């Protein structure tokens, strides 16, 4: 084991490829990972959408129409695409025509995957 040294990670590396410094100690080409890691796993950011309430007839549920402006696939003209989202409204505070912000959440029912974050305009 004259040409071979053991690096800090516990793997054997050859003397030439291990990156020996001038004083003969092994240096790692990979930077050391930070030892201070958070205990909770990192969560992905949740999608948010702004739309208009088109229905509030259900209990604790609103239907929000979200309009996207996208270029047409073939002709390039900007066209509107509307998607209806079912969102959870815990306090039944939204009325038809309100501008609201909704956020993605876990499935709450068969269709409901969004929750109300705030009412932007009554």
N, CA, C and O atoms as CSV, one atom per row, in Angstrom:
chain,resi,resn,atom,element,x,y,z
A,1,UNK,N,N,0.830,-1.180,0.000
A,1,UNK,CA,C,0.000,0.000,0.000
A,1,UNK,C,C,0.876,1.246,0.000
A,1,UNK,O,O,0.527,2.241,0.636
A,2,UNK,N,N,1.971,1.213,-0.678
A,2,UNK,CA,C,2.864,2.362,-0.710
A,2,UNK,C,C,2.321,3.456,-1.631
A,2,UNK,O,O,2.409,4.637,-1.295
A,3,UNK,N,N,1.757,3.081,-2.795
A,3,UNK,CA,C,1.233,4.049,-3.750
A,3,UNK,C,C,-0.229,4.377,-3.470
A,3,UNK,O,O,-0.782,5.294,-4.078
A,4,UNK,N,N,-0.852,3.653,-2.573
A,4,UNK,CA,C,-2.285,3.780,-2.383
A,4,UNK,C,C,-2.560,4.401,-1.015
A,4,UNK,O,O,-1.974,3.995,-0.012
A,5,UNK,N,N,-3.433,5.365,-0.984
A,5,UNK,CA,C,-3.808,6.003,0.278
A,5,UNK,C,C,-5.316,5.906,0.445
A,5,UNK,O,O,-6.056,5.787,-0.531
A,6,UNK,N,N,-5.753,5.957,1.675
A,6,UNK,CA,C,-7.178,5.898,1.959
A,6,UNK,C,C,-7.654,7.319,2.238
A,6,UNK,O,O,-7.132,7.999,3.120
A,7,UNK,N,N,-8.655,7.759,1.472
A,7,UNK,CA,C,-9.160,9.125,1.654
A,7,UNK,C,C,-10.117,9.179,2.839
A,7,UNK,O,O,-10.389,8.162,3.478
A,8,UNK,N,N,-10.613,10.350,3.117
A,8,UNK,CA,C,-11.484,10.565,4.278
A,8,UNK,C,C,-12.781,9.786,4.175
A,8,UNK,O,O,-13.362,9.426,5.199
A,9,UNK,N,N,-13.258,9.514,2.947
A,9,UNK,CA,C,-14.513,8.801,2.782
A,9,UNK,C,C,-14.347,7.302,2.998
A,9,UNK,O,O,-15.344,6.582,3.061
A,10,UNK,N,N,-13.140,6.825,3.110
A,10,UNK,CA,C,-12.906,5.409,3.366
A,10,UNK,C,C,-12.665,4.610,2.113
A,10,UNK,O,O,-12.658,3.380,2.174
A,11,UNK,N,N,-12.465,5.255,0.968
A,11,UNK,CA,C,-12.193,4.526,-0.263
A,11,UNK,C,C,-10.719,4.632,-0.585
A,11,UNK,O,O,-10.074,5.638,-0.290
A,12,UNK,N,N,-10.197,3.590,-1.189
A,12,UNK,CA,C,-8.783,3.588,-1.555
A,12,UNK,C,C,-8.618,4.281,-2.885
A,12,UNK,O,O,-9.423,4.088,-3.796
A,13,UNK,N,N,-7.576,5.089,-3.005
A,13,UNK,CA,C,-7.314,5.810,-4.253
A,13,UNK,C,C,-5.828,5.702,-4.558
A,13,UNK,O,O,-4.998,5.689,-3.649
A,14,UNK,N,N,-5.497,5.624,-5.848
A,14,UNK,CA,C,-4.098,5.532,-6.255
A,14,UNK,C,C,-3.406,6.859,-5.992
A,14,UNK,O,O,-4.049,7.907,-5.942
A,15,UNK,N,N,-2.089,6.806,-5.824
A,15,UNK,CA,C,-1.314,7.993,-5.478
A,15,UNK,C,C,-1.378,9.067,-6.548
A,15,UNK,O,O,-1.467,10.252,-6.225
A,16,UNK,N,N,-1.335,8.674,-7.825
A,16,UNK,CA,C,-1.336,9.661,-8.892
A,16,UNK,C,C,-2.710,10.315,-9.033
A,16,UNK,O,O,-2.790,11.539,-9.136
A,17,UNK,N,N,-3.803,9.526,-9.039
A,17,UNK,CA,C,-5.133,10.050,-9.306
A,17,UNK,C,C,-5.832,10.604,-8.087
A,17,UNK,O,O,-6.860,11.269,-8.223
A,18,UNK,N,N,-5.309,10.353,-6.900
A,18,UNK,CA,C,-6.008,10.780,-5.696
A,18,UNK,C,C,-5.834,12.250,-5.444
A,18,UNK,O,O,-6.611,12.834,-4.688
A,19,UNK,N,N,-4.866,12.861,-6.034
A,19,UNK,CA,C,-4.647,14.281,-5.821
A,19,UNK,C,C,-3.837,14.518,-4.562
A,19,UNK,O,O,-4.305,15.175,-3.632
A,20,UNK,N,N,-2.631,13.989,-4.530
A,20,UNK,CA,C,-1.773,14.208,-3.371
A,20,UNK,C,C,-1.250,15.630,-3.388
A,20,UNK,O,O,-0.855,16.155,-4.429
A,21,UNK,N,N,-1.256,16.233,-2.238
A,21,UNK,CA,C,-0.713,17.584,-2.154
A,21,UNK,C,C,0.805,17.506,-2.042
A,21,UNK,O,O,1.363,16.409,-2.031
A,22,UNK,N,N,1.476,18.640,-1.958
A,22,UNK,CA,C,2.934,18.673,-1.938
A,22,UNK,C,C,3.514,17.974,-0.720
A,22,UNK,O,O,4.602,17.405,-0.799
A,23,UNK,N,N,2.811,18.006,0.401
A,23,UNK,CA,C,3.347,17.385,1.605
A,23,UNK,C,C,3.001,15.903,1.705
A,23,UNK,O,O,3.369,15.262,2.690
A,24,UNK,N,N,2.294,15.326,0.700
A,24,UNK,CA,C,2.051,13.891,0.671
A,24,UNK,C,C,0.707,13.480,1.238
A,24,UNK,O,O,0.400,12.288,1.251
A,25,UNK,N,N,-0.107,14.412,1.706
A,25,UNK,CA,C,-1.409,14.051,2.244
A,25,UNK,C,C,-2.428,14.006,1.127
A,25,UNK,O,O,-2.304,14.726,0.136
A,26,UNK,N,N,-3.440,13.161,1.284
A,26,UNK,CA,C,-4.461,12.984,0.248
A,26,UNK,C,C,-5.450,14.141,0.290
A,26,UNK,O,O,-5.896,14.564,1.357
A,27,UNK,N,N,-5.779,14.638,-0.888
A,27,UNK,CA,C,-6.815,15.659,-0.993
A,27,UNK,C,C,-7.940,15.100,-1.824
A,27,UNK,O,O,-7.703,14.385,-2.798
A,28,UNK,N,N,-9.129,15.411,-1.462
A,28,UNK,CA,C,-10.296,14.900,-2.168
A,28,UNK,C,C,-10.693,15.864,-3.266
A,28,UNK,O,O,-10.759,17.074,-3.052
A,29,UNK,N,N,-10.962,15.311,-4.460
A,29,UNK,CA,C,-11.400,16.141,-5.577
A,29,UNK,C,C,-12.849,16.583,-5.382
A,29,UNK,O,O,-13.262,17.616,-5.909
A,30,UNK,N,N,-13.613,15.804,-4.629
A,30,UNK,CA,C,-15.009,16.130,-4.357
A,30,UNK,C,C,-15.063,16.954,-3.081
A,30,UNK,O,O,-14.495,16.543,-2.070
A,31,UNK,N,N,-15.730,18.109,-3.094
A,31,UNK,CA,C,-15.820,18.896,-1.869
A,31,UNK,C,C,-16.629,18.148,-0.822
A,31,UNK,O,O,-17.589,17.445,-1.138
A,32,UNK,N,N,-16.226,18.310,0.414
A,32,UNK,CA,C,-16.891,17.612,1.506
A,32,UNK,C,C,-18.303,18.139,1.665
A,32,UNK,O,O,-18.537,19.345,1.589
A,33,UNK,N,N,-19.245,17.229,1.885
A,33,UNK,CA,C,-20.640,17.621,2.077
A,33,UNK,C,C,-20.779,18.328,3.426
A,33,UNK,O,O,-20.068,18.004,4.376
A,34,UNK,N,N,-21.691,19.288,3.504
A,34,UNK,CA,C,-21.866,19.964,4.785
A,34,UNK,C,C,-22.371,18.985,5.835
A,34,UNK,O,O,-23.287,18.201,5.584
A,35,UNK,N,N,-21.767,19.042,7.001
A,35,UNK,CA,C,-22.145,18.114,8.058
A,35,UNK,C,C,-23.441,18.518,8.728
A,35,UNK,O,O,-24.111,17.677,9.328
A,36,UNK,N,N,-23.810,19.788,8.639
A,36,UNK,CA,C,-25.024,20.286,9.268
A,36,UNK,C,C,-26.170,20.189,8.270
A,36,UNK,O,O,-26.316,21.066,7.418
A,37,UNK,N,N,-26.989,19.138,8.357
A,37,UNK,CA,C,-28.137,18.993,7.479
A,37,UNK,C,C,-29.403,19.084,8.301
A,37,UNK,O,O,-29.439,18.673,9.461
A,38,UNK,N,N,-30.444,19.629,7.687
A,38,UNK,CA,C,-31.708,19.751,8.408
A,38,UNK,C,C,-32.334,18.365,8.548
A,38,UNK,O,O,-32.149,17.496,7.696
A,39,UNK,N,N,-33.063,18.179,9.615
A,39,UNK,CA,C,-33.678,16.883,9.894
A,39,UNK,C,C,-34.895,16.640,9.008
A,39,UNK,O,O,-35.169,15.498,8.639
A,40,UNK,N,N,-35.639,17.714,8.657
A,40,UNK,CA,C,-36.829,17.540,7.848
A,40,UNK,C,C,-36.448,17.545,6.372
A,40,UNK,O,O,-35.601,18.336,5.957
A,41,UNK,N,N,-37.061,16.670,5.572
A,41,UNK,CA,C,-36.746,16.662,4.135
A,41,UNK,C,C,-37.288,17.915,3.470
A,41,UNK,O,O,-38.281,18.488,3.919
A,42,UNK,N,N,-36.630,18.338,2.395
A,42,UNK,CA,C,-37.018,19.545,1.690
A,42,UNK,C,C,-38.268,19.270,0.863
A,42,UNK,O,O,-38.332,18.261,0.161
A,43,UNK,N,N,-39.272,20.161,0.936
A,43,UNK,CA,C,-40.494,20.000,0.176
A,43,UNK,C,C,-40.440,20.878,-1.066
A,43,UNK,O,O,-39.820,21.941,-1.068
A,44,UNK,N,N,-41.089,20.420,-2.103
A,44,UNK,CA,C,-41.140,21.195,-3.330
A,44,UNK,C,C,-42.102,22.357,-3.163
A,44,UNK,O,O,-43.034,22.293,-2.361
A,45,UNK,N,N,-41.876,23.412,-3.918
A,45,UNK,CA,C,-42.781,24.541,-3.891
A,45,UNK,C,C,-44.103,24.129,-4.526
A,45,UNK,O,O,-44.131,23.374,-5.498
A,46,UNK,N,N,-45.187,24.632,-3.967
A,46,UNK,CA,C,-46.498,24.288,-4.484
A,46,UNK,C,C,-46.939,25.302,-5.523
A,46,UNK,O,O,-46.622,26.487,-5.420
A,47,UNK,N,N,-47.658,24.842,-6.506
A,47,UNK,CA,C,-48.147,25.720,-7.567
A,47,UNK,C,C,-49.222,26.643,-7.012
A,47,UNK,O,O,-50.031,26.235,-6.179
A,48,UNK,N,N,-49.228,27.878,-7.471
A,48,UNK,CA,C,-50.303,28.803,-7.141
A,48,UNK,C,C,-50.863,29.347,-8.435
A,48,UNK,O,O,-50.134,29.541,-9.408
A,49,UNK,N,N,-52.165,29.593,-8.444
A,49,UNK,CA,C,-52.844,30.131,-9.613
A,49,UNK,C,C,-53.800,31.228,-9.156
A,49,UNK,O,O,-54.314,31.195,-8.039
A,50,UNK,N,N,-54.028,32.198,-10.039
A,50,UNK,CA,C,-54.982,33.269,-9.775
A,50,UNK,C,C,-56.120,33.095,-10.760
A,50,UNK,O,O,-55.896,32.928,-11.959
A,51,UNK,N,N,-57.349,33.136,-10.248
A,51,UNK,CA,C,-58.498,32.952,-11.114
A,51,UNK,C,C,-59.747,33.585,-10.531
A,51,UNK,O,O,-59.711,34.198,-9.464
A,52,UNK,N,N,-60.846,33.426,-11.242
A,52,UNK,CA,C,-62.115,34.021,-10.851
A,52,UNK,C,C,-63.067,32.918,-10.414
A,52,UNK,O,O,-63.144,31.863,-11.044
A,53,UNK,N,N,-63.797,33.175,-9.317
A,53,UNK,CA,C,-64.751,32.200,-8.797
A,53,UNK,C,C,-65.969,32.183,-9.714
A,53,UNK,O,O,-66.589,33.219,-9.955
A,54,UNK,N,N,-66.307,30.993,-10.224
A,54,UNK,CA,C,-67.466,30.861,-11.097
A,54,UNK,C,C,-68.616,30.125,-10.421
A,54,UNK,O,O,-69.745,30.164,-10.909
A,55,UNK,N,N,-68.339,29.449,-9.292
A,55,UNK,CA,C,-69.402,28.757,-8.561
A,55,UNK,C,C,-69.008,28.611,-7.095
A,55,UNK,O,O,-67.854,28.335,-6.767
A,56,UNK,N,N,-70.003,28.805,-6.216
A,56,UNK,CA,C,-69.801,28.563,-4.789
A,56,UNK,C,C,-70.998,27.832,-4.203
A,56,UNK,O,O,-71.308,27.999,-3.023
A,57,UNK,N,N,-71.667,27.033,-5.002
A,57,UNK,CA,C,-72.890,26.348,-4.591
A,57,UNK,C,C,-72.630,25.194,-3.622
A,57,UNK,O,O,-73.538,24.790,-2.894
A,58,UNK,N,N,-71.417,24.662,-3.600
A,58,UNK,CA,C,-71.117,23.514,-2.743
A,58,UNK,C,C,-70.654,23.985,-1.374
A,58,UNK,O,O,-70.245,25.133,-1.208
A,59,UNK,N,N,-70.721,23.096,-0.401
A,59,UNK,CA,C,-70.251,23.408,0.951
A,59,UNK,C,C,-68.730,23.336,0.992
A,59,UNK,O,O,-68.145,22.305,0.660
A,60,UNK,N,N,-68.090,24.430,1.400
A,60,UNK,CA,C,-66.637,24.519,1.567
A,60,UNK,C,C,-65.861,24.244,0.281
A,60,UNK,O,O,-64.693,23.859,0.330
A,61,UNK,N,N,-66.503,24.441,-0.864
A,61,UNK,CA,C,-65.843,24.218,-2.149
A,61,UNK,C,C,-66.213,25.341,-3.104
A,61,UNK,O,O,-67.370,25.756,-3.178
A,62,UNK,N,N,-65.216,25.828,-3.831
A,62,UNK,CA,C,-65.458,26.809,-4.876
A,62,UNK,C,C,-64.880,26.285,-6.181
A,62,UNK,O,O,-63.965,25.461,-6.183
A,63,UNK,N,N,-65.421,26.768,-7.282
A,63,UNK,CA,C,-64.887,26.437,-8.593
A,63,UNK,C,C,-64.243,27.706,-9.130
A,63,UNK,O,O,-64.890,28.749,-9.222
A,64,UNK,N,N,-62.960,27.612,-9.484
A,64,UNK,CA,C,-62.185,28.760,-9.927
A,64,UNK,C,C,-61.797,28.543,-11.387
A,64,UNK,O,O,-61.248,27.501,-11.746
A,65,UNK,N,N,-62.091,29.542,-12.224
A,65,UNK,CA,C,-61.697,29.483,-13.629
A,65,UNK,C,C,-60.374,30.216,-13.785
A,65,UNK,O,O,-60.277,31.412,-13.509
A,66,UNK,N,N,-59.361,29.492,-14.226
A,66,UNK,CA,C,-58.029,30.059,-14.430
A,66,UNK,C,C,-57.812,30.190,-15.934
A,66,UNK,O,O,-57.911,29.209,-16.670
A,67,UNK,N,N,-57.516,31.407,-16.385
A,67,UNK,CA,C,-57.331,31.673,-17.806
A,67,UNK,C,C,-55.839,31.821,-18.093
A,67,UNK,O,O,-55.152,32.620,-17.456
A,68,UNK,N,N,-55.342,31.037,-19.064
A,68,UNK,CA,C,-53.954,31.141,-19.510
A,68,UNK,C,C,-53.956,31.688,-20.915
A,68,UNK,O,O,-54.838,31.364,-21.710
A,69,UNK,N,N,-52.989,32.505,-21.226
A,69,UNK,CA,C,-52.827,33.021,-22.590
A,69,UNK,C,C,-51.596,32.355,-23.182
A,69,UNK,O,O,-50.471,32.614,-22.754
A,70,UNK,N,N,-51.819,31.491,-24.175
A,70,UNK,CA,C,-50.728,30.716,-24.765
A,70,UNK,C,C,-50.742,30.878,-26.281
A,70,UNK,O,O,-51.802,31.108,-26.864
A,71,UNK,N,N,-49.599,30.763,-26.921
A,71,UNK,CA,C,-49.591,30.831,-28.382
A,71,UNK,C,C,-50.165,29.547,-28.994
A,71,UNK,O,O,-49.937,28.447,-28.489
A,72,UNK,N,N,-50.903,29.709,-30.075
A,72,UNK,CA,C,-51.455,28.564,-30.789
A,72,UNK,C,C,-50.299,27.716,-31.338
A,72,UNK,O,O,-49.284,28.252,-31.782
A,73,UNK,N,N,-50.463,26.415,-31.302
A,73,UNK,CA,C,-49.378,25.509,-31.687
A,73,UNK,C,C,-48.955,25.677,-33.142
A,73,UNK,O,O,-47.766,25.610,-33.455
A,74,UNK,N,N,-49.918,25.893,-34.027
A,74,UNK,CA,C,-49.592,25.967,-35.447
A,74,UNK,C,C,-49.446,27.404,-35.949
A,74,UNK,O,O,-48.527,27.700,-36.713
A,75,UNK,N,N,-50.337,28.291,-35.529
A,75,UNK,CA,C,-50.383,29.630,-36.101
A,75,UNK,C,C,-49.687,30.695,-35.264
A,75,UNK,O,O,-49.387,31.776,-35.772
A,76,UNK,N,N,-49.428,30.414,-34.009
A,76,UNK,CA,C,-48.691,31.357,-33.173
A,76,UNK,C,C,-49.527,32.466,-32.559
A,76,UNK,O,O,-49.017,33.230,-31.740
A,77,UNK,N,N,-50.802,32.579,-32.932
A,77,UNK,CA,C,-51.662,33.610,-32.350
A,77,UNK,C,C,-51.922,33.304,-30.877
A,77,UNK,O,O,-52.077,32.142,-30.500
A,78,UNK,N,N,-51.968,34.340,-30.051
A,78,UNK,CA,C,-52.228,34.159,-28.625
A,78,UNK,C,C,-53.702,33.824,-28.431
A,78,UNK,O,O,-54.578,34.579,-28.850
A,79,UNK,N,N,-53.967,32.693,-27.797
A,79,UNK,CA,C,-55.339,32.261,-27.524
A,79,UNK,C,C,-55.507,32.025,-26.029
A,79,UNK,O,O,-54.532,31.770,-25.321
A,80,UNK,N,N,-56.746,32.109,-25.550
A,80,UNK,CA,C,-57.042,31.895,-24.131
A,80,UNK,C,C,-57.422,30.443,-23.903
A,80,UNK,O,O,-58.200,29.862,-24.660
A,81,UNK,N,N,-56.870,29.876,-22.865
A,81,UNK,CA,C,-57.216,28.522,-22.440
A,81,UNK,C,C,-57.721,28.604,-21.008
A,81,UNK,O,O,-57.032,29.126,-20.132
A,82,UNK,N,N,-58.931,28.086,-20.767
A,82,UNK,CA,C,-59.542,28.155,-19.443
A,82,UNK,C,C,-59.554,26.777,-18.815
A,82,UNK,O,O,-59.870,25.781,-19.465
A,83,UNK,N,N,-59.204,26.740,-17.543
A,83,UNK,CA,C,-59.229,25.489,-16.779
A,83,UNK,C,C,-60.013,25.743,-15.500
A,83,UNK,O,O,-59.782,26.742,-14.819
A,84,UNK,N,N,-60.931,24.856,-15.171
A,84,UNK,CA,C,-61.703,24.983,-13.935
A,84,UNK,C,C,-61.037,24.148,-12.849
A,84,UNK,O,O,-60.771,22.961,-13.038
A,85,UNK,N,N,-60.776,24.776,-11.720
A,85,UNK,CA,C,-60.161,24.097,-10.582
A,85,UNK,C,C,-61.143,24.081,-9.427
A,85,UNK,O,O,-61.812,25.081,-9.164
A,86,UNK,N,N,-61.235,22.959,-8.737
A,86,UNK,CA,C,-62.059,22.858,-7.541
A,86,UNK,C,C,-61.163,23.127,-6.341
A,86,UNK,O,O,-60.148,22.457,-6.153
A,87,UNK,N,N,-61.538,24.105,-5.534
A,87,UNK,CA,C,-60.682,24.522,-4.423
A,87,UNK,C,C,-61.457,24.478,-3.110
A,87,UNK,O,O,-62.671,24.677,-3.080
A,88,UNK,N,N,-60.732,24.216,-2.034
A,88,UNK,CA,C,-61.313,24.143,-0.693
A,88,UNK,C,C,-61.398,25.543,-0.091
A,88,UNK,O,O,-60.392,26.246,0.006
A,89,UNK,N,N,-62.604,25.942,0.312
A,89,UNK,CA,C,-62.860,27.230,0.955
A,89,UNK,C,C,-63.438,26.934,2.328
A,89,UNK,O,O,-64.649,26.768,2.470
A,90,UNK,N,N,-62.579,26.867,3.342
A,90,UNK,CA,C,-62.967,26.420,4.674
A,90,UNK,C,C,-64.105,27.238,5.281
A,90,UNK,O,O,-64.996,26.671,5.912
A,91,UNK,N,N,-64.091,28.553,5.103
A,91,UNK,CA,C,-65.071,29.427,5.773
A,91,UNK,C,C,-66.224,29.843,4.865
A,91,UNK,O,O,-67.038,30.675,5.267
A,92,UNK,N,N,-66.321,29.301,3.667
A,92,UNK,CA,C,-67.355,29.683,2.708
A,92,UNK,C,C,-67.424,31.199,2.534
A,92,UNK,O,O,-68.513,31.774,2.543
A,93,UNK,N,N,-66.278,31.843,2.375
A,93,UNK,CA,C,-66.229,33.296,2.321
A,93,UNK,C,C,-66.206,33.858,0.909
A,93,UNK,O,O,-66.347,35.069,0.739
A,94,UNK,N,N,-66.032,33.027,-0.104
A,94,UNK,CA,C,-65.967,33.509,-1.485
A,94,UNK,C,C,-67.355,33.614,-2.088
A,94,UNK,O,O,-68.252,32.834,-1.769
A,95,UNK,N,N,-67.514,34.588,-2.960
A,95,UNK,CA,C,-68.740,34.713,-3.729
A,95,UNK,C,C,-68.380,34.700,-5.211
A,95,UNK,O,O,-67.215,34.844,-5.581
A,96,UNK,N,N,-69.391,34.526,-6.047
A,96,UNK,CA,C,-69.161,34.445,-7.486
A,96,UNK,C,C,-68.604,35.777,-7.985
A,96,UNK,O,O,-69.116,36.842,-7.638
A,97,UNK,N,N,-67.555,35.707,-8.799
A,97,UNK,CA,C,-66.938,36.899,-9.362
A,97,UNK,C,C,-65.692,37.360,-8.621
A,97,UNK,O,O,-64.987,38.243,-9.109
A,98,UNK,N,N,-65.398,36.785,-7.451
A,98,UNK,CA,C,-64.204,37.173,-6.693
A,98,UNK,C,C,-62.947,36.727,-7.433
A,98,UNK,O,O,-62.931,35.685,-8.089
A,99,UNK,N,N,-61.902,37.529,-7.317
A,99,UNK,CA,C,-60.592,37.168,-7.837
A,99,UNK,C,C,-59.815,36.548,-6.679
A,99,UNK,O,O,-59.614,37.201,-5.654
A,100,UNK,N,N,-59.378,35.302,-6.827
A,100,UNK,CA,C,-58.760,34.574,-5.717
A,100,UNK,C,C,-57.438,33.967,-6.135
A,100,UNK,O,O,-57.166,33.786,-7.322
A,101,UNK,N,N,-56.617,33.654,-5.140
A,101,UNK,CA,C,-55.381,32.903,-5.348
A,101,UNK,C,C,-55.564,31.548,-4.679
A,101,UNK,O,O,-55.936,31.468,-3.508
A,102,UNK,N,N,-55.299,30.479,-5.434
A,102,UNK,CA,C,-55.405,29.119,-4.909
A,102,UNK,C,C,-54.050,28.450,-4.974
A,102,UNK,O,O,-53.194,28.822,-5.777
A,103,UNK,N,N,-53.863,27.444,-4.108
A,103,UNK,CA,C,-52.586,26.747,-4.004
A,103,UNK,C,C,-52.820,25.254,-4.106
A,103,UNK,O,O,-53.823,24.733,-3.616
A,104,UNK,N,N,-51.896,24.577,-4.740
A,104,UNK,CA,C,-51.959,23.123,-4.888
A,104,UNK,C,C,-51.850,22.460,-3.522
A,104,UNK,O,O,-51.105,22.926,-2.660
A,105,UNK,N,N,-52.584,21.382,-3.323
A,105,UNK,CA,C,-52.540,20.649,-2.057
A,105,UNK,C,C,-52.774,19.164,-2.324
A,105,UNK,O,O,-52.944,18.752,-3.472
A,106,UNK,N,N,-52.782,18.384,-1.282
A,106,UNK,CA,C,-53.043,16.950,-1.432
A,106,UNK,C,C,-54.490,16.755,-1.872
A,106,UNK,O,O,-55.304,17.664,-1.711
A,107,UNK,N,N,-54.828,15.595,-2.422
A,107,UNK,CA,C,-56.219,15.367,-2.830
A,107,UNK,C,C,-57.161,15.406,-1.633
A,107,UNK,O,O,-56.974,14.676,-0.659
A,108,UNK,N,N,-58.174,16.263,-1.714
A,108,UNK,CA,C,-59.151,16.398,-0.636
A,108,UNK,C,C,-60.443,15.653,-0.953
A,108,UNK,O,O,-61.176,15.272,-0.041
A,109,UNK,N,N,-60.724,15.447,-2.212
A,109,UNK,CA,C,-61.879,14.668,-2.646
A,109,UNK,C,C,-61.587,14.168,-4.063
A,109,UNK,O,O,-60.446,14.221,-4.523
A,110,UNK,N,N,-62.615,13.687,-4.742
A,110,UNK,CA,C,-62.401,13.129,-6.076
A,110,UNK,C,C,-61.871,14.164,-7.059
A,110,UNK,O,O,-61.038,13.839,-7.905
A,111,UNK,N,N,-62.343,15.410,-6.959
A,111,UNK,CA,C,-61.930,16.461,-7.883
A,111,UNK,C,C,-61.115,17.573,-7.237
A,111,UNK,O,O,-60.427,18.316,-7.936
A,112,UNK,N,N,-61.180,17.698,-5.933
A,112,UNK,CA,C,-60.600,18.862,-5.253
A,112,UNK,C,C,-59.124,18.632,-4.926
A,112,UNK,O,O,-58.777,17.769,-4.119
A,113,UNK,N,N,-58.255,19.435,-5.581
A,113,UNK,CA,C,-56.800,19.340,-5.371
A,113,UNK,C,C,-56.183,20.690,-5.041
A,113,UNK,O,O,-54.957,20.806,-5.029
A,114,UNK,N,N,-56.980,21.708,-4.775
A,114,UNK,CA,C,-56.498,23.057,-4.532
A,114,UNK,C,C,-57.136,23.607,-3.270
A,114,UNK,O,O,-58.189,23.133,-2.844
A,115,UNK,N,N,-56.502,24.606,-2.670
A,115,UNK,CA,C,-57.077,25.266,-1.492
A,115,UNK,C,C,-56.960,26.776,-1.653
A,115,UNK,O,O,-56.040,27.278,-2.298
A,116,UNK,N,N,-57.901,27.483,-1.062
A,116,UNK,CA,C,-57.935,28.932,-1.145
A,116,UNK,C,C,-56.817,29.524,-0.290
A,116,UNK,O,O,-56.666,29.156,0.875
A,117,UNK,N,N,-56.036,30.437,-0.861
A,117,UNK,CA,C,-54.972,31.108,-0.124
A,117,UNK,C,C,-55.448,32.487,0.311
A,117,UNK,O,O,-55.361,32.837,1.488
A,118,UNK,N,N,-55.955,33.272,-0.644
A,118,UNK,CA,C,-56.437,34.604,-0.312
A,118,UNK,C,C,-57.419,35.084,-1.364
A,118,UNK,O,O,-57.434,34.627,-2.507
A,119,UNK,N,N,-58.251,36.041,-0.915
A,119,UNK,CA,C,-59.161,36.698,-1.838
A,119,UNK,C,C,-58.506,38.012,-2.238
A,119,UNK,O,O,-58.236,38.863,-1.391
A,120,UNK,N,N,-58.252,38.174,-3.532
A,120,UNK,CA,C,-57.559,39.361,-4.014
A,120,UNK,C,C,-58.516,40.535,-4.222
A,120,UNK,O,O,-58.165,41.683,-3.953
A,121,UNK,N,N,-59.721,40.242,-4.699
A,121,UNK,CA,C,-60.694,41.305,-4.940
A,121,UNK,C,C,-62.100,40.751,-4.796
A,121,UNK,O,O,-62.428,39.719,-5.381
A,122,UNK,N,N,-62.948,41.444,-4.003
A,122,UNK,CA,C,-64.356,41.034,-3.837
A,122,UNK,C,C,-65.202,41.530,-4.956
A,122,UNK,O,O,-66.407,41.278,-4.978
